[in-house]
Amino acid sequence: MTSAQAFQYVQPSALTGAGLGLSTSGGTTASGGRTDHPHFFSGLLTRAAPAAAGLLGLADVARTRYHRPQPTGLRDPVVTCNGDRLRMESFSACGGVYARLDVLQDALDGEVVDLGTTNVDVNGPLREALARVGGDEPLHLAVGTGELVVTTLDGATVEKKVPLPDRWLRGFAEVQVIASGFDPRAELTAAEAVRFLRGLPSDSGNRRSGPGMLWAAPAGRTLRLTPRPGPGAVCLAGTHRLATLLPLLRFARALRVYGPPVAAGAPPTASAWELELPGMRYVLTLSPETSRGFSGEGAVLGDLAADETAADADLVGALLAFEPRLDADLLASGAGLTPARTHAALTQLGTSGRVGYDLAEAAHFHRELPYDPKRVAAMNPRLRAARALVDAGAVRFESPDLARVMTDETRLVRLDGDRATCTCPWWLDNRGGRGPCKHVLAVRIARDPAEAAIASDVDTAPDVDTASDVDAASEALGEQV
């Protein structure tokens, strides 16, 4: 579903002689909870040029549809102040590319006014000004304003109404779960990063499979491209989706590449590409194929259907405190939970945008998405469909680990611990690579009534916007099979 999210700013963001002022809209702070225009930071960006280029890269990702390109509106980045850093995040219009710029303590010199999350205005004139920033001089930065703005009868705000697909928001939850399964696969020096990225073919990954699907495999101090997966390789579907890294190469100190373990014959997987900049990190996470958005990956569904997850998430959520690095062991100890239940609770918190995942530090971090919580929760149609199957009495057990799901065609589901198989087309096509199908979820819920109660806490209204998002077809298939 796509609807217009209204952002209200006291004034447009601007880059002037007084510095870079990023206007904020509707966020959450550690000190005061929900607020209309939070003020997080005032001080110097010690490295202005890479920060300006990184922010411009985020804005470019947010306005780009990498699959079937067409004009899109601007979507404002999400900014979180975690005390020792500012994290700026955006998603592509098609939902298949996630971008984040972390401005670390070494690049900031000023006062942290508060902790929390908000949106910042990135408008056309600001984009043009950012493109002109050069050199290496410090630049004053204000995220939010600490001063009252003089108002008139005509109004005190600048309002932007931006179309935000629910799949765009759901992608935040999927990315943190998927990325938490990545490991470092390669690290290139600045010179090797320039050579590799500028030498990429101009077009790969526009098709679902075949020659368009590339893999980057370690080869000495660099990476080589191959059409076949193998140990240590990282999937690269659509080299054009790395385009926003190119303007940042002049500042790069290293390129790190992350991905899940793969073997010969493995299906496409997501991957992450991180440039180390002076006092900053810029990371792009790519979906497994250009035609797949993150929202259809289903990585969160198993944890959402698990017993006691919602209650556990309440316990863990009370301990977050906008920490830049969440220690899972400390959270488990503080909440009195096992590591497995803590992980599931973090997934549950991710569905409402409350946690992300930092690959460089191999840890979650706390944020609060500044969107209507009801919209963020109204997602996951496969879980809704599974609940409907249970309510209709469609699940019939032949043994504790074997069940038939009676739909238009009978589906056979076999459970083996955390693993499961199903005879439906969804599972046969994806082999669990895009999360469990609705039949597997229904069997797990029906086997334990407590899990049904947890699943019923998730409002999973159907998505009806089948034209504007790249993963609509895959979600529709998940509903049908």
N, C-alpha and C positions, 0 to 999 in steps of 0.2 A: 504494500500500500504506500502511496506517495501523498503527502500532505504538506502544507506550507507551515514552516516553523517561523515565527516572528522573532526577530532579534532587535532589541532596542538599545541604542547607544546614545550616550549623552552628547557625543560629537563624533565625527568621522576620525578614524585613525589617520595619522599624518606623519610625514618625515619633513621637519623644518629645521631652521637654524637652532631651535631649542632642543632638537633631538627627535627621537622616534617615540611617538606616543601611540600606544595600542589601546583603543577603547574596548571596554568589556561589557558583556551583556549577560544577565541572568546566570548566576553561578552559586557555588557553595563554598563557604569559608570554614576554616577550623574554629575561628573565634565566634562567628555569629550565625552559622548555618546558611540558609538560603538568603541571598541578597540580590538586588537588582543590578548593581554595578560595582563588583568587588575591586579592591585596590590591593595588588599583590607585591609589586616591586618598584623601586625607584632608585636609579643609580646608573652606572656606566656599563655598557657592553665594551669590554676591553679589546675585542676583535670585531669591528663593525662589518667589514666586508664579507667574511664567511657567514656571519649571522644573517646579513641581508640576503645573501644568495640562498641560504638554507630556507629562510622564510618564504622567499619567492618560489623555491622549489615546492614547498608545501602547498602554496596557492595554486601552482600549476597542476599538481596532482589532483587537487580538489575539483578543478574545473575540467578535467580530461576524462573522456570516455575512451578507453583503450580498445574496447571491442566495439566494432561498428561505430566509428567516431561520428558524432553529431554535436551541434552547439549545445552547451549546458550553461546553467546559471552558476554564479559563484557560491561556494559553500565555505563558511568561515571556520578556520582551524579551532580546535579545542586546545586550551592552554592550562597546564597544571603547574602550580608553584609548590614544590616539595621541600622548600627551605634552602637546600644547597644547589638547586638547579631549577630551570624552567623546562618543561616538556611541552612541545607543540606538536599536535597530531592532526592528520587529515586522512580521508579516504577518497579514492577516485570516484568519479560519478558512476562508473560501472560496478564499483564494489570489489574489484579484483586487485587493487593495489593499495596498501596501507603505508603511509609515510609518517616519520616522526623525526623531529629535530630536538635533541637534548642539548640545551645550553648549560654547561656545567659550571661549577664554582670558580674554576680558573678563568672563565670568560666573563664573570660578573663581579662588579665592585660597587656595592651599594647596600640599601636597606631592604630587607624582606619585611614587608608590612604585615602580610598575612599568608596563610597556607590555604590552598583550595584549588578549584577548577572553574573555568568559565570559557566562553567563546570570545575571540578577539576579531574585530572588524578588519578585513583585508579588502580594500576597495580598489577600483581602477587607478585613481591617481597615486595611491600608495604603492601599487605594483610598479608603476612607472618610476617613482622616486627610488624604490629599492634597487631597481635595475641600474641606477646611476651611481650607487655607492661603490667607491673604490678605495684603494689604499688600505692602511692598517691602523688608522687613528681611532681612538675610543669614541663612542657615541653614547649620549645620554639616552636611557631607556626608561619609560614609564609604562607599566602594565596596569591600566586603570588609573584613575585620577583621585587624588586626595582632597581636591578642592570642589566646592559647590559651583555648578555652572549657572550663569545668569540665564533665567528663563524668560520667555515672552508668552503672550496669550496664544501665539501660534503653536506652542509646544516646545518642550525642552529636549526632545529626543530625535535621533535619526533612526528610522525604522526600516529594516530590510526583511522582506518575506522571501524565504528561501525554500524551494521544494526539497524535502529530505525524505528519501525512500526509507521505509522501515528496515529494508535489507542493509542499507548503509550503516544504520545503527547496530543491527545485529552482527555485522562484521566485526565490530570491536570485541564482542564476546568470543567469536570464533578465533580471531587472530591470537589472542593471548593463550588460548588452549593449544592451538597448533604450534605456536612458537615455543612453548614450554617443552616440546618434544624434540627441539632442534639441538644439534651440537655444532661446534666450530668445525668447518671442513677445510678452510684454506685461509691464509693471510698473505696478502700481496703488499710489497712496498709501494710507495707512492709512484715510482717510475713504472713498475710492473702493472699497477692499477691503471695508469694512463694508457699504457700500451694495450692492455687487454680490453678495456671498455671502449676505447676509440677504434679498436680493430674489429668490433662485433659486426656481424652482417646486419644490414639495414632492416631486414624483414625476416622474422622467424616467430613461429607460434601463432599465426593467424588461423591455422587449422587445428582441428581437434587432435590429430595424431599425424604420424608420418614425418616427412622431411621438416615440417615446421617445428617439431619438438626437439629441443637441444638439451644437452647435459654438459655441465662444466666440471671437468675432472682435474684434480691436482696433477701438475706436470712440472716437477722441479720447483722453481720459485714462482711459477705462474699457473695459469689454468689453460686447458685446451678444450675445445668444443668437440663433442661427439654426438651422434644421433642416438646412441644407446646408453642406458644406465649401467652403472657398475659400482663396486665398493668405493666409497669416498666421493662419489659424484653428486652434484647438486643440479636440480632441474632448473632449466631456464626456458620458459615458454614466453616468447614475445620479447625480443631484445629491445624493442622500442619502449617497453615499460621501464627500462633503466635510464631513459633519456634525461631525467632531472638530476642524475648524478654528474653528467658531463660538465655543466657550468661550475661545479664544485671541485673539479679535479685540480684546479690551480692551487687550491688550499689543502689538498689531501695529504695526509701523512701515512695512511695505510687503508687498505680495503680488506674487510673480513667478510667471509661468506659462511652462511649457516644453512643447515638442512637436516632432515631426518636420516637415519640409516637406510640405505638402499642396496639392492643386489641386482644382479643381471636379470633383466626382464621385469623390473619393478614398474608399476604404473607411475604417471606423473605425480609430483608432489609439490607442495609449497616450498619457498626458499626465501632467505633474507640476505640483503646486501647492505653492508654497513661501511660508510666512509668515516674514518677518524679525521676530524678537523681540529684546528687549534682551539682547545677548550670546549669542543663540541663533538657530537656524533649525529650523523644523518643516516637513517636506515629506511630502506624500502623492503617491504615484505610482499612477495608476489604469489598470487593464487596458482594452483597447478596448471591451469590452462587459461588462455586469454578469454575464453568463452565461459569461464566459471568465476562467479563472485564468491567471496568468503562466506557470505551468509548462508549459502546452501551446503556447506561442508559437513554440518552435523556433528562436529567434534564435541559439542557441549552436551549432546542429548543423553548419553549414557549416565553422566553425572547428575543431570537434572532429574532423572527418573529414580535415582538411588534413595534408599531409605534414610530418613532423618536429615537430608541435605538442607532443606529450608531452615530448619531449626538450628543446624550447625552454622549456617551462613549468618544468622543473627548474632551468634556468639563471636564468630571471627570478625564480622563487620564492626563490632564495637571496639575492636583492638587496632583498627587500621591507622587512624590519626595522621593521614597524609604522609606516611613514611615513604622516603624515596626508594627504600629497599626493604621489602617485607621478608623477614626470616621465617620460613615455614615451620621450623622446629620451635621457635619461640611462640608463634601463633598457636601451634598444636598444644604446647605446654600451657599457655595462658587460657586457652579455651577448654582444656581437658579433653582433647580429641586425639585420635590416632592420626598419623601422617596421611593415610588414605582418605579419611573423612575430612581432614583439613584441605586436601587437594580438591575434593568434591565441593566443599564450601566455597573455595576461591572461584571455582567454575560458576557456581550459582551467583556469586557476587559479580562475576564478569558479565552475566546476562543483563544486568542493570547498569553496566558500564563502570562498576566501582573498582575494578582492578585491571591493570595492563601487565605486560611482561617485557622486561629488559633483557635482551640476549647478552649484551656485553657483561652484565653482572649476574646473569643466570638467576634472576629473582623477579618476583612480582612487585608492582608499585601501586600505590593508592591514588585513585582519582574519582571524581564524581561527575558523570556526564551531565551537562546542563540542559537536559531535555525532559519533556514530560515523562515521568516514570511509567505512566500507563502505556505510552507509546513504546517505550523501551521494553516493557514486559509483554506486549501483545505480539509475540513472535513465536517461532518454532511450530509450524503447522504439522510436522510429522508427529510431535508429541500430542497435539490436539487430536490427530487422527487415531493415534494409538489409544488414547483415553476413550474415544468413541467406540472403538472395537471392543474394549473391555466392558463398557456399559451395555453394549448390544449382546453380550454373551458369546462373542465370536471365538473366544479362546477355549480350546478343549485339550486337556492334558492327557497324554497317553502314558507318561511317566514324569517325574519331577523335572527332567531335563529335555523332554520331547513333547511338543504340542502342535496341534493343527489349528490354524487360524482360518475360520470359515468366512470367506468373502465371496465375490462372484466366482473366484477360483480358489480352491483350498491351497493354503501355503503351509509348508512344513518347516517348523523352527526347531533347531537343536541348540541347546545351551551347553557350554563347556567352560565353566568358571566365568571369566570376564569376556570370553570369546563366544561368538554365536554365528550360526549359519541359517540361511533362509532360502527357500526355493523361488522367491519372487524376482522379477526382472531387475528391480533396484539393486538387490544384493548381488545378483549374478553379474551385473554390469560393473559394480564398484567394489565388490568383495570386502565390504566394511571400510573402504577407504574414504567414504564420505559420511561416516557415522552410521549408526544402526537404522534399519528400515522401520517403518511403523509396526510391522508384524513382530519383530524382535522386541521392540519397546513394549508392545501390548503384552507379550508373554511374560516379560520381566515384571511388569506392573501386576498382572493377574496372579503371578506366583506368590507375590507378597502384598497383601492388601494395604500395608503401611505405605508401600511405594505408590499405590494409587492415590492415597491422600496427598502425598507430596506432589505428584504430577498435577493434581487438581488445583494446586496453588498457582500454577503457571497459566496465565491467560494467553491462550494461543489462538487468537483470531486469525482467520485465513488471510493470506496475501492475495490481492486481486489485481495488482499492477503488473500484468504479465508482459507489457510492451517495453517498459523503460529500464528494466534491470536484466543483466546478462544471465543470472541464474534462475530466472523465472521458470524456464522449462524443466530444470532439474528438480525444483521444489514441486512443480506440478506433477512430475513423475512420482515423486515421493508420496504425493497424496493419492495417486491413482492405483499404484501396484499393490 
